[in-house]
Amino acid sequence: MINIAIIGTGGMANTHADSFSKLPGCRLVAACDVDEKRVREFAAKYKIRNVFTSVNDLWKFGKFDAVSNVTPDRFHAPISLAALRHGKHVLCEKPLAVNYPDAAKMARAAKKAGVVNMINFSYRNNSSIHKAHELVRKGALGRILHVEGNYLQSWLTQDAWGEWTTTPGWLWRLSTAHGSRGVLGDVGVHLLDFASYPAGEIASVQCKLKTFHKAPGDKIGEYVLDANDSAVITVEFANGALGSLRTTRLATGYMNSITLAIFGDKGALRIDLDHAGSSLELCQIKNRKCGPWETVDCGVTPSIYKRFLTSIRTGVNDQPDFARGAAIQKALDACEQSDCEGRAILL
Ligand SMILES: NC(=O)c1ccc[n+]([C@@H]2O[C@H](COP(=O)([O-])OP(=O)(O)OC[C@H]3O[C@@H](n4cnc5c(N)ncnc54)[C@H](O)[C@@H]3O)[C@@H](O)[C@H]2O)c1
């Protein structure tokens, strides 16, 4: 039986708790949040017996094997590093940290601790991305030439997930002082992983970020609304391919949409998680004639929660691990540097 503690019991923690609750061989034994009312309600909902309002008290309790770190981004590094020091396996939310040096430190500490470490790039739960990775590796597309990806949300222009102006869970995502790296760090991080996992390692990025005026004085209460809302990234991959990745919170009509297309000299593939679910479409060139787009059934991929537990049981750390999280964080830092300096940045 694997005993799990959940740290941070806000919105996303429900997905962690729901997922672990349905899996055999594990149980939720502790919940921790600085908001006492929230953690008590959460613990009651998931029948968790041990409740803490400080991680130090959680470490003193100690009777668990693994943690899910579902706190806001700026707490990922300090809390995950402490968990590693206590010898706990860690599933950490994305982005791994708020900068590459912290993320690299986490990857090193995880390796040294010898425990299972994974980052919740949740779009890896979709089997189509693994099929895309496999098809590219097998050469089904030939030489990879061009990549296009979009991650579109609309919670700033429509009430996709409630009123953002009064919800702390959205407001911290708009404020750099609260540890947010904007849409780039929040969901651009998914897109960078989603695109580069099948298409190949990122060699350089050129990025433009934009923060739009949203409230009088660009401030709501304690939240200064200075984090980016839109990002457009030109990517060069190590294999020579060129890519364009775009993400925004202002894509009216798209609540939470991720799409990817990869073009090679022998074929192309496209993934649309809004419409095609766990399938992808493949178009192959034969005798210089382009075949029709065909739907490829990609089967089922175990969720990251299941893969985390399997990794603990087998001792074989599945992907994406902290090292992968750190590599993507390096690309995020490079995107910000590129926006500041107005030039492409080599990774
Ligand atoms: N992988 C995904 O698809 C996905 C989706 C949504 C959110 N997330 C990530 O999950 C994390 C949490 O997001 P959310 O939407 O649940 O945020 P949220 O604001 O709803 O919840 C965060 C919770 O953490 C608590 N908290 C803050 N500081 C803490 C501390 N020091 N110790 C313990 N608890 C603390 C807050 O009180 C709050 O209850 C973020 O990093 C976000 O990027 C990932």
The ligand as an SDF file (V2000), in Angstrom:
LIG
                    3D

 44 48  0  0  0  0  0  0  0  0999 V2000
   -1.2290   19.6600  -14.9130 N   0  0  0  0  0  0  0  0  0  0  0  0
   -2.3060   20.3480  -15.1530 C   0  0  0  0  0  0  0  0  0  0  0  0
   -2.9720   20.1090  -16.1440 O   0  0  0  0  0  0  0  0  0  0  0  0
   -2.7140   21.4310  -14.1950 C   0  0  0  0  0  0  0  0  0  0  0  0
   -4.0060   21.9820  -14.2360 C   0  0  0  0  0  0  0  0  0  0  0  0
   -4.3250   22.9720  -13.2930 C   0  0  0  0  0  0  0  0  0  0  0  0
   -3.3730   23.4030  -12.3730 C   0  0  0  0  0  0  0  0  0  0  0  0
   -2.1250   22.8590  -12.4110 N   0  0  0  0  0  0  0  0  0  0  0  0
   -1.0740   23.3030  -11.4640 C   0  0  0  0  0  0  0  0  0  0  0  0
   -1.4590   22.9370  -10.1410 O   0  0  0  0  0  0  0  0  0  0  0  0
   -0.9790   23.8960   -9.2100 C   0  0  0  0  0  0  0  0  0  0  0  0
   -2.1460   24.3810   -8.3660 C   0  0  0  0  0  0  0  0  0  0  0  0
   -3.0910   25.0000   -9.2070 O   0  0  0  0  0  0  0  0  0  0  0  0
   -4.6080   25.2140   -8.6960 P   0  0  0  0  0  0  0  0  0  0  0  0
   -5.3720   25.6430   -9.8740 O   0  0  0  0  0  0  0  0  0  0  0  0
   -5.0600   24.0420   -7.9180 O   0  0  0  0  0  0  0  0  0  0  0  0
   -4.3580   26.4600   -7.7310 O   0  0  0  0  0  0  0  0  0  0  0  0
   -5.2560   26.9240   -6.5180 P   0  0  0  0  0  0  0  0  0  0  0  0
   -4.8650   28.3080   -6.2180 O   0  0  0  0  0  0  0  0  0  0  0  0
   -6.6930   26.5740   -6.7810 O   0  0  0  0  0  0  0  0  0  0  0  0
   -4.7910   25.9530   -5.3160 O   0  0  0  0  0  0  0  0  0  0  0  0
   -3.5300   26.0370   -4.6990 C   0  0  0  0  0  0  0  0  0  0  0  0
   -3.6780   25.6700   -3.2320 C   0  0  0  0  0  0  0  0  0  0  0  0
   -2.3860   25.6510   -2.6280 O   0  0  0  0  0  0  0  0  0  0  0  0
   -2.4960   26.2510   -1.3350 C   0  0  0  0  0  0  0  0  0  0  0  0
   -1.1850   26.7200   -0.9030 N   0  0  0  0  0  0  0  0  0  0  0  0
   -0.5600   27.8790   -1.2270 C   0  0  0  0  0  0  0  0  0  0  0  0
    0.6420   27.9270   -0.6160 N   0  0  0  0  0  0  0  0  0  0  0  0
    0.7790   26.7780    0.0900 C   0  0  0  0  0  0  0  0  0  0  0  0
    1.8020   26.2510    0.9280 C   0  0  0  0  0  0  0  0  0  0  0  0
    2.9510   26.9230    1.1340 N   0  0  0  0  0  0  0  0  0  0  0  0
    1.6040   25.0530    1.5260 N   0  0  0  0  0  0  0  0  0  0  0  0
    0.4480   24.3650    1.3260 C   0  0  0  0  0  0  0  0  0  0  0  0
   -0.5720   24.8230    0.5360 N   0  0  0  0  0  0  0  0  0  0  0  0
   -0.3920   26.0010   -0.0760 C   0  0  0  0  0  0  0  0  0  0  0  0
   -3.5290   27.3640   -1.5290 C   0  0  0  0  0  0  0  0  0  0  0  0
   -4.0780   27.7680   -0.3030 O   0  0  0  0  0  0  0  0  0  0  0  0
   -4.5330   26.6810   -2.4470 C   0  0  0  0  0  0  0  0  0  0  0  0
   -5.5310   25.9860   -1.7220 O   0  0  0  0  0  0  0  0  0  0  0  0
   -0.3280   25.0020  -10.0380 C   0  0  0  0  0  0  0  0  0  0  0  0
    1.0480   24.8360  -10.0400 O   0  0  0  0  0  0  0  0  0  0  0  0
   -0.8730   24.8040  -11.4490 C   0  0  0  0  0  0  0  0  0  0  0  0
    0.0470   25.1910  -12.4470 O   0  0  0  0  0  0  0  0  0  0  0  0
   -1.7980   21.8940  -13.2850 C   0  0  0  0  0  0  0  0  0  0  0  0
  1  2  1  0
  2  3  2  0
  2  4  1  0
  4  5  1  0
  4 44  2  0
  5  6  2  0
  6  7  1  0
  7  8  2  0
  8  9  1  0
  8 44  1  0
  9 10  1  0
  9 42  1  0
 10 11  1  0
 11 12  1  0
 11 40  1  0
 12 13  1  0
 13 14  1  0
 14 15  2  0
 14 16  1  0
 14 17  1  0
 17 18  1  0
 18 19  2  0
 18 20  1  0
 18 21  1  0
 21 22  1  0
 22 23  1  0
 23 24  1  0
 23 38  1  0
 24 25  1  0
 25 26  1  0
 25 36  1  0
 26 27  1  0
 26 35  1  0
 27 28  2  0
 28 29  1  0
 29 30  1  0
 29 35  2  0
 30 31  1  0
 30 32  2  0
 32 33  1  0
 33 34  2  0
 34 35  1  0
 36 37  1  0
 36 38  1  0
 38 39  1  0
 40 41  1  0
 40 42  1  0
 42 43  1  0
M  CHG  2   8   1  16  -1
M  END
$$$$
